[in-house]
Amino acid sequence: MMDEFDVFLDPVARKIAMKNLVKVAQEMGHRQFIFITPQDVSDQPTGPKLRVIKMKPPVRKSTVGGPQQQTID
């Protein structure tokens, strides 16, 4: 599992990194890889062993002054 590994990469480096990571993951079909990123991955090809799951945006409470970050009490 890799979480936000591409946050500080420029677009060219990010594209190369994603291509290499997907290639390695496909070659190691007996393993499971999970890549979490806030970046757009709509250009990634999908297949029987490669899925892109997009999370819904968080629900924000609105109070006086607009949206507010939620906290756990």
Secondary structure, DSSP 8 states (H G I E B T S, - for coil): -EESTTTT--HHHHHHHHHHHHHHHHH-TTS---EE-SS--TTS--BTTB----------EEETTEEE-----
